[in-house]
Amino acid sequence: MLRRLTAPVATLGGLVTAGIVDRALTPGVKPLTTAATSTLNTVGPIRLYQYEICPFCNKIKALLDLYRVPYETLEVNPLTKKEYKDIGSDYRKVPVAMLGEEQVNDSAVIAKVLLERIGAAGVVPAAELKHFSSPSALEWAEWSDKKFSVLLFPNITRSFSESFEAFGYVMQVPHFSLLDKVSNQFVGAFFMWLAQDSPALLEDLTAGKIKKKYFIDDERAALHAGIHEWLRDGVGDKPFAGGDKPNLADISVFGALKAIDRTAAHKEILAETSISPWYNRVKALVDPGNSCTLRQ
Ligand SMILES: N[C@@H](CCC(=O)N[C@@H](CS)C(=O)NCC(=O)O)C(=O)O
């Protein structure tokens, strides 16, 4: 039996504040919808420890936005991870979800637990949730996590300026100090760029390692091929992989692409592949950020 969790009043107060202090991490915060308000006491308070450009974090946010379940985000400093001290977390990756006092690690597990709670709260009919997580949806969601999402990072750090652009979001994180912002954008971007075609030592740190691990030679070609495979075999001739409505696979691939939407790579991919119609259909339903009540 799931524990009933109550939402802190501070979350509702934060709704207004978030819109004022943090327009930079667009999209803007909108008032809670009726559906969102009705889930507030049953799904419970959700705080997502995240990186704004993490594909797995954006998958979870897309899921919550789709079903209008309110949540807060807390940006984790990629260099220090000091935000994890408050929750005493030994797990060093993002996303981490705090569901009330309960810590849940790993996006696949977080999605599963959230879907159970959304079902138990009656936010979405059981049959719809079953379809949302059908065997095929789970298979493609795993493909998205393990094959597709890993292609993104090498595609946004090919040069120092690309890397710098990708890390630009840190300058707009409300709780980062100036030192946090500057160190993350410069040091982070520098090492990511350096690691692209790097000596073995640096490859172990970042993108070079990813390229090697996943046998990626030409990152753009690999990303185009991934998109082609998704559209041909995942979505097919339906509006979504899930049919008339998105399923977990749609949400996973959308979240991965949404994660890099501030970059030139994102614009290029949307212009040069046939993914736009599907991407925009999901975006219209997800309405990114619509259920986020506080961004920190
Ligand atoms: N399987 C995990 C993968 C999470 C993951 O690899 N997250 C990356 C960011 S996209 C991370 O936290 N890397 C470690 C780091 O940045 O120090 C999940 O789905 O949540």
PDBQT file of the ligand as one rigid body, heavy atoms in Angstrom, charges set to zero:
ROOT
HETATM    1  N1  LIG A 301      20.946   4.878 -15.806  1.00  0.00    +0.000 N 
HETATM    2  C1  LIG A 301      20.943   6.195 -15.257  1.00  0.00    +0.000 C 
HETATM    3  C2  LIG A 301      21.977   7.048 -15.980  1.00  0.00    +0.000 C 
HETATM    4  C3  LIG A 301      22.115   8.408 -15.339  1.00  0.00    +0.000 C 
HETATM    5  C4  LIG A 301      23.342   9.150 -15.862  1.00  0.00    +0.000 C 
HETATM    6  O1  LIG A 301      24.258   8.561 -16.459  1.00  0.00    +0.000 OA
HETATM    7  N2  LIG A 301      23.360  10.465 -15.624  1.00  0.00    +0.000 N 
HETATM    8  C5  LIG A 301      24.509  11.261 -15.972  1.00  0.00    +0.000 C 
HETATM    9  C6  LIG A 301      24.091  12.641 -16.452  1.00  0.00    +0.000 C 
HETATM   10  S1  LIG A 301      23.213  12.580 -17.985  1.00  0.00    +0.000 SA
HETATM   11  C7  LIG A 301      25.369  11.476 -14.717  1.00  0.00    +0.000 C 
HETATM   12  O2  LIG A 301      24.834  11.788 -13.675  1.00  0.00    +0.000 OA
HETATM   13  N3  LIG A 301      26.674  11.287 -14.841  1.00  0.00    +0.000 N 
HETATM   14  C8  LIG A 301      27.573  11.406 -13.715  1.00  0.00    +0.000 C 
HETATM   15  C9  LIG A 301      28.106  12.769 -13.511  1.00  0.00    +0.000 C 
HETATM   16  O3  LIG A 301      27.707  13.735 -14.164  1.00  0.00    +0.000 OA
HETATM   17  O4  LIG A 301      28.964  12.913 -12.631  1.00  0.00    +0.000 OA
HETATM   18  C10 LIG A 301      19.553   6.801 -15.348  1.00  0.00    +0.000 C 
HETATM   19  O5  LIG A 301      18.809   6.441 -16.281  1.00  0.00    +0.000 OA
HETATM   20  O6  LIG A 301      19.184   7.611 -14.497  1.00  0.00    +0.000 OA
ENDROOT
TORSDOF 0
